[in-house]
Amino acid sequence: MAVILQKKYVYKGLSSFRKWVKKYKKSFRLFLAGLEKKRTPGLKNIISGADTAVWSEMNCLSCANCCKNMTPTYKLSDIRRIASHLGMTVSEFKHKWLKKERKPGGDWVNKKTPCQFLNLATNKCTIYEIRPHDCRHFPHHHKNFRDYGHIIKQNLEYCPATFLLVQKIIDALSQKKN
């Protein structure tokens, strides 16, 4: 499925981003679903190049939408490390900040959003050096697309960098065809 953007997406704040997502989310998700189903030679290199280009244009501190609207999953090692840093027991940390998802084998996640560790005035993480594994690797662009395409589809509506990544993949594949 060819997705044609009337003009190129450039991050100009969250309200602008939300308008773009509303307009293109469905077609971008269909594009990604199609990409998951077929073998695309050179896809790993295309994604890698697109990701490099994205980070030359985006600065997470101008956004922090992930921290404002999503929650990371916490591994037990994350919980232990952060609790220790905060001078809390694991039990105290879980009780104060986390909840267990209801699904079988559910993950530990924040009780609320925005994240309790986000400084809303600066968009900086107050525990950045010891942040959860999930946060360290967000938005997961560098992972194998075959295994993590569903994550890119999910992050599309929360992360302007992911939205831009998909646009750049579409552009690169269109140029490759020509």
Z-matrix of the N, CA and C atoms (Angstrom, degrees):
N
C 1 1.453
C 2 1.523 1 109.66
N 3 1.277 2 117.07 1 122.84
C 4 1.460 3 121.61 2 178.04
C 5 1.525 4 109.22 3 -84.80
N 6 1.304 5 115.82 4 129.57
C 7 1.458 6 122.04 5 176.84
C 8 1.512 7 106.84 6 -109.09
N 9 1.297 8 115.61 7 123.50
C 10 1.460 9 120.53 8 -179.61
C 11 1.522 10 108.13 9 -112.80
N 12 1.318 11 116.30 10 119.16
C 13 1.456 12 121.25 11 174.81
C 14 1.511 13 107.59 12 -90.88
N 15 1.330 14 115.67 13 135.25
C 16 1.459 15 119.37 14 -179.20
C 17 1.527 16 110.97 15 -64.91
N 18 1.314 17 117.81 16 -33.07
C 19 1.458 18 122.98 17 173.07
C 20 1.520 19 107.14 18 -148.25
N 21 1.300 20 117.12 19 165.85
C 22 1.454 21 122.03 20 -177.22
C 23 1.523 22 110.48 21 -75.28
N 24 1.323 23 114.34 22 139.17
C 25 1.461 24 120.42 23 175.97
C 26 1.520 25 110.07 24 -74.79
N 27 1.323 26 115.95 25 130.93
C 28 1.455 27 123.49 26 174.09
C 29 1.523 28 105.81 27 -133.35
N 30 1.325 29 117.08 28 127.96
C 31 1.462 30 120.22 29 -177.96
C 32 1.520 31 110.90 30 -64.45
N 33 1.346 32 115.08 31 122.27
C 34 1.467 33 121.35 32 179.26
C 35 1.521 34 110.11 33 -133.82
N 36 1.333 35 115.55 34 32.25
C 37 1.459 36 120.14 35 179.14
C 38 1.519 37 111.48 36 110.75
N 39 1.330 38 114.94 37 163.95
C 40 1.467 39 120.29 38 -174.28
C 41 1.525 40 113.88 39 -67.47
N 42 1.325 41 118.32 40 -34.68
C 43 1.472 42 118.47 41 -179.31
C 44 1.530 43 110.20 42 -66.82
N 45 1.303 44 116.90 43 -40.70
C 46 1.465 45 120.93 44 176.47
C 47 1.530 46 110.23 45 -64.18
N 48 1.339 47 115.87 46 -43.89
C 49 1.465 48 121.06 47 178.50
C 50 1.531 49 110.92 48 -57.59
N 51 1.309 50 116.97 49 -45.17
C 52 1.479 51 120.70 50 -178.77
C 53 1.531 52 111.60 51 -61.03
N 54 1.321 53 116.98 52 -36.86
C 55 1.469 54 120.51 53 177.57
C 56 1.531 55 110.70 54 -64.73
N 57 1.332 56 116.53 55 -43.81
C 58 1.466 57 120.81 56 178.14
C 59 1.530 58 110.62 57 -62.20
N 60 1.324 59 115.90 58 -43.89
C 61 1.473 60 119.88 59 -179.55
C 62 1.519 61 110.07 60 -61.66
N 63 1.309 62 116.18 61 -45.38
C 64 1.470 63 119.83 62 -179.54
C 65 1.531 64 110.60 63 -57.83
N 66 1.317 65 115.70 64 -39.27
C 67 1.459 66 120.52 65 -177.07
C 68 1.533 67 112.83 66 -76.49
N 69 1.337 68 118.21 67 -37.32
C 70 1.465 69 120.57 68 -169.96
C 71 1.531 70 115.97 69 -115.35
N 72 1.316 71 118.48 70 -5.04
C 73 1.466 72 120.05 71 -174.90
C 74 1.525 73 112.23 72 -55.64
N 75 1.292 74 117.21 73 -47.87
C 76 1.465 75 120.70 74 -176.89
C 77 1.536 76 111.12 75 -62.61
N 78 1.317 77 117.46 76 -47.14
C 79 1.465 78 119.48 77 -178.21
C 80 1.531 79 111.12 78 -69.02
N 81 1.338 80 117.84 79 -35.29
C 82 1.460 81 120.22 80 177.15
C 83 1.529 82 110.43 81 -66.44
N 84 1.318 83 116.82 82 -40.63
C 85 1.473 84 119.96 83 178.79
C 86 1.527 85 110.93 84 -65.50
N 87 1.312 86 117.02 85 -40.43
C 88 1.468 87 119.97 86 176.58
C 89 1.526 88 110.46 87 -63.73
N 90 1.316 89 116.77 88 -41.32
C 91 1.457 90 121.26 89 176.78
C 92 1.528 91 110.16 90 -59.03
N 93 1.333 92 116.97 91 -48.10
C 94 1.468 93 121.13 92 -179.34
C 95 1.527 94 111.67 93 -64.29
N 96 1.332 95 116.83 94 -38.50
C 97 1.468 96 120.43 95 177.59
C 98 1.522 97 110.14 96 -61.82
N 99 1.319 98 116.73 97 -41.78
C 100 1.464 99 121.04 98 177.39
C 101 1.522 100 111.50 99 -64.44
N 102 1.324 101 115.59 100 -37.74
C 103 1.460 102 120.63 101 179.17
C 104 1.531 103 111.30 102 -66.74
N 105 1.327 104 115.87 103 -34.23
C 106 1.467 105 120.29 104 178.25
C 107 1.526 106 111.48 105 -67.00
N 108 1.319 107 116.17 106 -32.73
C 109 1.466 108 121.10 107 -173.80
C 110 1.526 109 114.00 108 -80.86
N 111 1.330 110 116.30 109 -27.78
C 112 1.466 111 117.53 110 -175.79
C 113 1.523 112 110.88 111 -113.63
N 114 1.291 113 114.71 112 153.57
C 115 1.464 114 120.18 113 176.96
C 116 1.530 115 107.18 114 -82.24
N 117 1.322 116 115.52 115 124.09
C 118 1.455 117 121.02 116 -179.74
C 119 1.515 118 108.43 117 -116.68
N 120 1.333 119 117.05 118 106.96
C 121 1.472 120 119.59 119 179.48
C 122 1.526 121 111.54 120 -56.97
N 123 1.329 122 116.14 121 132.86
C 124 1.457 123 121.20 122 177.04
C 125 1.520 124 114.53 123 80.60
N 126 1.334 125 117.60 124 6.87
C 127 1.466 126 120.33 125 -176.04
C 128 1.530 127 111.97 126 -58.74
N 129 1.321 128 116.48 127 -42.25
C 130 1.465 129 119.92 128 -179.35
C 131 1.527 130 110.51 129 -58.03
N 132 1.325 131 117.53 130 -43.16
C 133 1.468 132 121.33 131 179.22
C 134 1.525 133 111.55 132 -69.11
N 135 1.326 134 116.69 133 -36.98
C 136 1.469 135 120.38 134 178.26
C 137 1.524 136 109.67 135 -63.42
N 138 1.341 137 116.36 136 -45.71
C 139 1.467 138 120.29 137 -179.87
C 140 1.526 139 110.22 138 -64.67
N 141 1.316 140 116.53 139 -42.39
C 142 1.467 141 120.40 140 179.51
C 143 1.533 142 111.09 141 -61.17
N 144 1.320 143 117.03 142 -45.62
C 145 1.471 144 120.71 143 178.04
C 146 1.521 145 112.01 144 -64.61
N 147 1.336 146 115.95 145 -40.95
C 148 1.467 147 120.25 146 178.67
C 149 1.524 148 110.23 147 -64.36
N 150 1.325 149 116.62 148 -40.79
C 151 1.459 150 121.09 149 -179.89
C 152 1.533 151 110.83 150 -62.88
N 153 1.314 152 116.93 151 -43.46
C 154 1.470 153 120.97 152 177.87
C 155 1.528 154 109.73 153 -60.15
N 156 1.318 155 116.50 154 -44.66
C 157 1.468 156 120.74 155 179.81
C 158 1.533 157 111.40 156 -64.10
N 159 1.316 158 116.64 157 -39.44
C 160 1.472 159 121.25 158 180.00
C 161 1.525 160 110.50 159 -57.64
N 162 1.336 161 115.65 160 -47.45
C 163 1.468 162 118.35 161 -174.38
C 164 1.520 163 112.76 162 -74.59
N 165 1.317 164 117.68 163 -10.30
C 166 1.467 165 118.93 164 172.33
C 167 1.535 166 109.82 165 -81.79
N 168 1.334 167 116.43 166 -13.45
C 169 1.467 168 121.41 167 -178.55
C 170 1.526 169 113.61 168 -109.74
N 171 1.320 170 117.32 169 -22.67
C 172 1.467 171 121.05 170 -173.32
C 173 1.519 172 111.50 171 -110.04
N 174 1.313 173 115.41 172 148.45
C 175 1.458 174 123.00 173 172.83
C 176 1.522 175 106.81 174 -133.24
N 177 1.307 176 116.54 175 115.90
C 178 1.465 177 120.86 176 -176.31
C 179 1.528 178 113.00 177 -59.12
N 180 1.324 179 117.29 178 -28.65
C 181 1.463 180 119.55 179 -179.31
C 182 1.532 181 112.24 180 -69.41
N 183 1.317 182 117.17 181 -15.29
C 184 1.465 183 119.63 182 176.41
C 185 1.520 184 110.99 183 -83.34
N 186 1.321 185 117.19 184 -3.77
C 187 1.457 186 121.11 185 -171.79
C 188 1.532 187 112.78 186 -131.33
N 189 1.321 188 116.97 187 -74.40
C 190 1.467 189 124.61 188 -177.01
C 191 1.527 190 112.66 189 59.57
N 192 1.325 191 116.60 190 23.63
C 193 1.457 192 120.40 191 -178.69
C 194 1.532 193 111.62 192 -61.47
N 195 1.322 194 117.35 193 -32.78
C 196 1.466 195 120.52 194 178.31
C 197 1.529 196 109.74 195 -60.37
N 198 1.315 197 117.03 196 -45.98
C 199 1.464 198 121.51 197 -178.55
C 200 1.532 199 112.12 198 -71.36
N 201 1.305 200 115.56 199 -24.47
C 202 1.461 201 120.42 200 -179.08
C 203 1.525 202 112.31 201 -83.10
N 204 1.348 203 117.34 202 -27.35
C 205 1.466 204 119.73 203 -171.29
C 206 1.523 205 115.72 204 -128.34
N 207 1.315 206 117.78 205 -5.69
C 208 1.460 207 121.17 206 -179.19
C 209 1.529 208 108.60 207 -125.81
N 210 1.309 209 116.15 208 169.77
C 211 1.453 210 120.38 209 173.59
C 212 1.519 211 109.01 210 -129.97
N 213 1.325 212 116.27 211 138.98
C 214 1.464 213 117.20 212 174.52
C 215 1.524 214 109.75 213 -74.75
N 216 1.304 215 115.28 214 162.38
C 217 1.457 216 119.57 215 167.94
C 218 1.522 217 105.94 216 -92.09
N 219 1.304 218 115.89 217 140.55
C 220 1.459 219 121.80 218 -178.20
C 221 1.520 220 109.47 219 -106.46
N 222 1.326 221 115.30 220 123.71
C 223 1.456 222 120.62 221 170.80
C 224 1.526 223 106.98 222 -78.69
N 225 1.329 224 116.54 223 158.93
C 226 1.456 225 119.66 224 178.28
C 227 1.526 226 110.91 225 -58.22
N 228 1.333 227 117.32 226 -36.20
C 229 1.471 228 120.10 227 177.94
C 230 1.531 229 110.91 228 -64.33
N 231 1.335 230 117.64 229 -35.34
C 232 1.470 231 121.06 230 175.95
C 233 1.522 232 110.06 231 -64.38
N 234 1.320 233 115.37 232 -47.08
C 235 1.469 234 121.08 233 -177.69
C 236 1.523 235 110.07 234 -60.80
N 237 1.321 236 116.94 235 -46.04
C 238 1.474 237 120.57 236 179.90
C 239 1.533 238 110.92 237 -61.82
N 240 1.329 239 116.43 238 -46.33
C 241 1.464 240 121.36 239 -177.24
C 242 1.534 241 111.21 240 -63.31
N 243 1.311 242 116.58 241 -46.83
C 244 1.466 243 120.47 242 -176.53
C 245 1.528 244 110.48 243 -71.00
N 246 1.326 245 116.87 244 -42.49
C 247 1.469 246 120.21 245 178.37
C 248 1.523 247 110.64 246 -59.40
N 249 1.322 248 116.52 247 -44.67
C 250 1.464 249 120.77 248 179.32
C 251 1.525 250 110.34 249 -60.98
N 252 1.329 251 116.24 250 -44.73
C 253 1.466 252 121.13 251 179.12
C 254 1.531 253 111.28 252 -59.31
N 255 1.326 254 116.33 253 -37.06
C 256 1.464 255 121.38 254 -177.85
C 257 1.527 256 112.40 255 -86.75
N 258 1.342 257 116.75 256 -0.61
C 259 1.465 258 120.53 257 -179.72
C 260 1.515 259 112.90 258 71.87
N 261 1.324 260 116.40 259 31.68
C 262 1.466 261 122.21 260 -178.63
C 263 1.522 262 109.47 261 -118.02
N 264 1.315 263 115.44 262 160.15
C 265 1.460 264 118.85 263 169.73
C 266 1.523 265 107.29 264 -80.99
N 267 1.315 266 115.76 265 163.15
C 268 1.467 267 120.42 266 177.02
C 269 1.524 268 109.66 267 -58.31
N 270 1.312 269 116.00 268 -43.24
C 271 1.465 270 120.88 269 -179.81
C 272 1.528 271 111.58 270 -62.22
N 273 1.320 272 117.43 271 -43.71
C 274 1.466 273 121.05 272 178.71
C 275 1.531 274 110.80 273 -62.97
N 276 1.322 275 115.57 274 -43.59
C 277 1.466 276 120.28 275 179.82
C 278 1.518 277 110.60 276 -60.85
N 279 1.327 278 117.03 277 -49.49
C 280 1.461 279 120.94 278 179.75
C 281 1.524 280 110.66 279 -58.81
N 282 1.328 281 116.23 280 -46.43
C 283 1.465 282 120.65 281 -177.56
C 284 1.529 283 111.72 282 -62.08
N 285 1.337 284 116.15 283 -40.82
C 286 1.467 285 120.02 284 -176.27
C 287 1.525 286 112.88 285 -75.71
N 288 1.339 287 118.17 286 -41.42
C 289 1.447 288 120.26 287 -167.19
C 290 1.531 289 116.35 288 -117.39
N 291 1.320 290 118.20 289 -23.21
C 292 1.464 291 119.56 290 -168.64
C 293 1.521 292 113.76 291 -116.77
N 294 1.325 293 113.73 292 162.80
C 295 1.465 294 121.39 293 170.58
C 296 1.518 295 107.19 294 -137.92
N 297 1.307 296 115.89 295 155.55
C 298 1.460 297 121.61 296 178.21
C 299 1.527 298 106.77 297 -95.22
N 300 1.332 299 115.82 298 129.95
C 301 1.467 300 119.31 299 177.36
C 302 1.527 301 109.16 300 -59.49
N 303 1.312 302 116.99 301 148.17
C 304 1.463 303 122.00 302 -175.34
C 305 1.516 304 114.47 303 -75.29
N 306 1.318 305 117.21 304 -23.36
C 307 1.460 306 119.79 305 -177.91
C 308 1.531 307 109.93 306 -65.23
N 309 1.322 308 117.62 307 154.58
C 310 1.467 309 120.32 308 177.98
C 311 1.529 310 110.89 309 -56.22
N 312 1.313 311 115.74 310 131.45
C 313 1.459 312 120.20 311 -178.20
C 314 1.509 313 112.44 312 70.71
N 315 1.340 314 116.77 313 22.56
C 316 1.461 315 121.95 314 -175.40
C 317 1.510 316 113.43 315 -57.11
N 318 1.326 317 114.57 316 151.63
C 319 1.459 318 122.19 317 -179.33
C 320 1.522 319 110.90 318 -86.08
N 321 1.328 320 115.51 319 162.12
C 322 1.456 321 121.68 320 169.12
C 323 1.523 322 107.53 321 -82.38
N 324 1.332 323 116.83 322 128.14
C 325 1.457 324 123.51 323 -179.37
C 326 1.532 325 109.13 324 -136.12
N 327 1.332 326 116.66 325 166.54
C 328 1.461 327 120.48 326 176.47
C 329 1.520 328 110.56 327 -62.32
N 330 1.305 329 116.62 328 146.55
C 331 1.462 330 121.44 329 176.42
C 332 1.524 331 111.15 330 -67.98
N 333 1.343 332 115.61 331 -31.02
C 334 1.464 333 118.62 332 -174.81
C 335 1.523 334 110.46 333 -147.42
N 336 1.304 335 114.84 334 167.51
C 337 1.456 336 121.51 335 170.03
C 338 1.524 337 106.45 336 -122.54
N 339 1.309 338 119.07 337 151.93
C 340 1.448 339 126.71 338 -1.03
C 341 1.518 340 111.41 339 -65.76
N 342 1.314 341 115.64 340 164.81
C 343 1.457 342 121.71 341 -179.62
C 344 1.530 343 109.69 342 -57.72
N 345 1.306 344 115.15 343 137.12
C 346 1.465 345 121.35 344 -179.76
C 347 1.528 346 112.69 345 -62.29
N 348 1.314 347 117.89 346 -17.78
C 349 1.459 348 120.98 347 -178.17
C 350 1.527 349 113.01 348 -98.92
N 351 1.322 350 117.46 349 3.59
C 352 1.457 351 121.40 350 178.24
C 353 1.523 352 110.06 351 -88.65
N 354 1.319 353 116.47 352 125.82
C 355 1.449 354 121.54 353 172.49
C 356 1.530 355 105.83 354 -84.24
N 357 1.305 356 117.43 355 107.82
C 358 1.471 357 121.76 356 -174.51
C 359 1.527 358 112.87 357 -66.94
N 360 1.310 359 117.44 358 -23.07
C 361 1.471 360 120.11 359 179.47
C 362 1.529 361 111.87 360 -74.25
N 363 1.329 362 116.74 361 -31.60
C 364 1.469 363 120.28 362 -175.38
C 365 1.529 364 113.57 363 -115.71
N 366 1.328 365 116.81 364 -9.42
C 367 1.475 366 122.95 365 -172.95
C 368 1.527 367 112.00 366 61.37
N 369 1.316 368 117.20 367 22.81
C 370 1.463 369 121.37 368 178.97
C 371 1.524 370 110.38 369 -101.61
N 372 1.323 371 114.30 370 147.49
C 373 1.456 372 121.65 371 177.36
C 374 1.526 373 108.62 372 -82.40
N 375 1.320 374 116.32 373 128.76
C 376 1.464 375 120.14 374 -178.45
C 377 1.528 376 112.18 375 -78.03
N 378 1.331 377 117.87 376 -10.24
C 379 1.469 378 121.26 377 176.40
C 380 1.532 379 110.03 378 -124.25
N 381 1.311 380 116.40 379 33.15
C 382 1.461 381 121.79 380 -172.05
C 383 1.527 382 113.18 381 -50.61
N 384 1.299 383 118.29 382 -45.27
C 385 1.470 384 121.36 383 -176.46
C 386 1.532 385 112.45 384 -65.99
N 387 1.319 386 117.30 385 -24.12
C 388 1.473 387 120.30 386 -178.55
C 389 1.527 388 111.74 387 -121.00
N 390 1.312 389 117.25 388 19.57
C 391 1.459 390 122.40 389 -176.39
C 392 1.537 391 111.22 390 -57.87
N 393 1.335 392 116.77 391 160.54
C 394 1.463 393 120.90 392 179.77
C 395 1.530 394 112.62 393 -60.57
N 396 1.301 395 115.60 394 153.04
C 397 1.467 396 123.87 395 178.37
C 398 1.531 397 110.13 396 -52.46
N 399 1.318 398 116.79 397 -44.23
C 400 1.462 399 121.92 398 -178.63
C 401 1.531 400 110.82 399 -58.89
N 402 1.316 401 117.31 400 -40.60
C 403 1.470 402 121.61 401 178.86
C 404 1.527 403 111.00 402 -69.30
N 405 1.325 404 116.60 403 -38.29
C 406 1.468 405 120.81 404 -179.08
C 407 1.524 406 111.62 405 -59.05
N 408 1.314 407 117.23 406 -32.24
C 409 1.458 408 121.25 407 -173.82
C 410 1.531 409 113.81 408 -106.14
N 411 1.330 410 116.73 409 -2.76
C 412 1.463 411 119.65 410 178.47
C 413 1.522 412 109.00 411 -64.16
N 414 1.301 413 120.08 412 139.83
C 415 1.467 414 130.74 413 7.32
C 416 1.530 415 115.00 414 -94.38
N 417 1.300 416 117.62 415 22.28
C 418 1.472 417 123.42 416 172.52
C 419 1.528 418 114.18 417 66.34
N 420 1.316 419 118.00 418 28.75
C 421 1.464 420 121.55 419 178.48
C 422 1.525 421 112.24 420 -66.98
N 423 1.305 422 116.89 421 -29.78
C 424 1.463 423 121.35 422 -173.00
C 425 1.525 424 113.57 423 -80.19
N 426 1.315 425 116.77 424 -8.24
C 427 1.465 426 119.46 425 -177.24
C 428 1.520 427 110.84 426 -81.59
N 429 1.312 428 116.30 427 163.48
C 430 1.459 429 123.03 428 -179.34
C 431 1.529 430 110.19 429 -58.49
N 432 1.308 431 116.63 430 119.53
C 433 1.465 432 121.04 431 -176.82
C 434 1.527 433 112.31 432 -59.31
N 435 1.309 434 117.25 433 -36.91
C 436 1.475 435 120.46 434 179.75
C 437 1.521 436 111.28 435 -58.36
N 438 1.338 437 115.79 436 -36.28
C 439 1.464 438 120.35 437 -178.14
C 440 1.528 439 113.04 438 -92.30
N 441 1.325 440 117.36 439 -24.81
C 442 1.458 441 120.73 440 -172.55
C 443 1.522 442 114.22 441 -121.23
N 444 1.321 443 118.22 442 13.22
C 445 1.463 444 120.94 443 177.78
C 446 1.519 445 112.03 444 -57.06
N 447 1.336 446 115.67 445 -36.58
C 448 1.465 447 119.84 446 179.72
C 449 1.535 448 111.38 447 -64.49
N 450 1.325 449 116.64 448 -30.44
C 451 1.462 450 120.43 449 178.26
C 452 1.530 451 109.98 450 -71.44
N 453 1.322 452 116.42 451 -39.82
C 454 1.466 453 119.81 452 177.04
C 455 1.536 454 109.50 453 -62.55
N 456 1.336 455 116.92 454 -41.00
C 457 1.475 456 119.88 455 177.24
C 458 1.527 457 110.57 456 -61.34
N 459 1.317 458 116.71 457 -41.20
C 460 1.467 459 121.29 458 -179.87
C 461 1.528 460 111.09 459 -66.41
N 462 1.329 461 116.23 460 -45.08
C 463 1.466 462 120.37 461 -175.82
C 464 1.525 463 113.22 462 -73.57
N 465 1.298 464 116.59 463 -15.78
C 466 1.458 465 122.66 464 -178.51
C 467 1.523 466 112.87 465 -50.24
N 468 1.321 467 117.21 466 -40.62
C 469 1.458 468 119.32 467 -175.73
C 470 1.525 469 113.75 468 -90.08
N 471 1.324 470 116.92 469 -3.98
C 472 1.460 471 119.84 470 179.80
C 473 1.522 472 113.27 471 -112.93
N 474 1.322 473 116.62 472 -24.90
C 475 1.461 474 120.47 473 -171.20
C 476 1.526 475 111.59 474 -119.59
N 477 1.335 476 117.29 475 111.31
C 478 1.458 477 119.58 476 177.38
C 479 1.531 478 113.19 477 -57.28
N 480 1.325 479 117.26 478 -32.70
C 481 1.468 480 119.78 479 178.70
C 482 1.524 481 110.84 480 -65.36
N 483 1.321 482 117.17 481 -37.16
C 484 1.467 483 120.66 482 178.20
C 485 1.522 484 110.16 483 -69.23
N 486 1.317 485 116.85 484 -41.21
C 487 1.463 486 121.14 485 176.72
C 488 1.532 487 109.51 486 -58.40
N 489 1.317 488 115.92 487 -46.55
C 490 1.461 489 121.33 488 179.49
C 491 1.527 490 110.82 489 -64.67
N 492 1.329 491 117.15 490 -38.86
C 493 1.466 492 121.49 491 177.28
C 494 1.523 493 110.42 492 -57.34
N 495 1.321 494 116.99 493 -47.83
C 496 1.461 495 120.41 494 -178.27
C 497 1.521 496 110.18 495 -63.96
N 498 1.320 497 117.24 496 -41.09
C 499 1.468 498 119.89 497 176.84
C 500 1.521 499 110.17 498 -58.46
N 501 1.320 500 117.28 499 -43.06
C 502 1.466 501 121.09 500 -178.54
C 503 1.535 502 111.35 501 -68.92
N 504 1.316 503 117.76 502 -34.18
C 505 1.470 504 120.85 503 175.72
C 506 1.525 505 109.66 504 -65.25
N 507 1.320 506 116.10 505 -44.68
C 508 1.467 507 121.08 506 178.18
C 509 1.530 508 109.77 507 -58.81
N 510 1.328 509 115.82 508 -47.45
C 511 1.474 510 120.60 509 179.61
C 512 1.528 511 111.14 510 -60.08
N 513 1.336 512 116.64 511 -45.95
C 514 1.458 513 120.69 512 -177.92
C 515 1.529 514 111.64 513 -63.53
N 516 1.326 515 116.17 514 -41.51
C 517 1.477 516 119.35 515 179.62
C 518 1.516 517 110.73 516 -69.97
N 519 1.330 518 117.79 517 -33.80
C 520 1.472 519 120.65 518 176.46
C 521 1.510 520 110.40 519 -65.85
N 522 1.308 521 118.24 520 -42.34
C 523 1.469 522 122.15 521 178.95
C 524 1.519 523 110.94 522 -66.75
N 525 1.317 524 116.17 523 -35.16
C 526 1.460 525 121.05 524 179.78
C 527 1.529 526 111.18 525 -65.20
N 528 1.344 527 115.83 526 -35.17
C 529 1.475 528 120.32 527 179.02
C 530 1.521 529 111.48 528 -69.48
N 531 1.318 530 115.92 529 -34.11
C 532 1.480 531 120.52 530 -175.96
C 533 1.504 532 112.83 531 -79.24
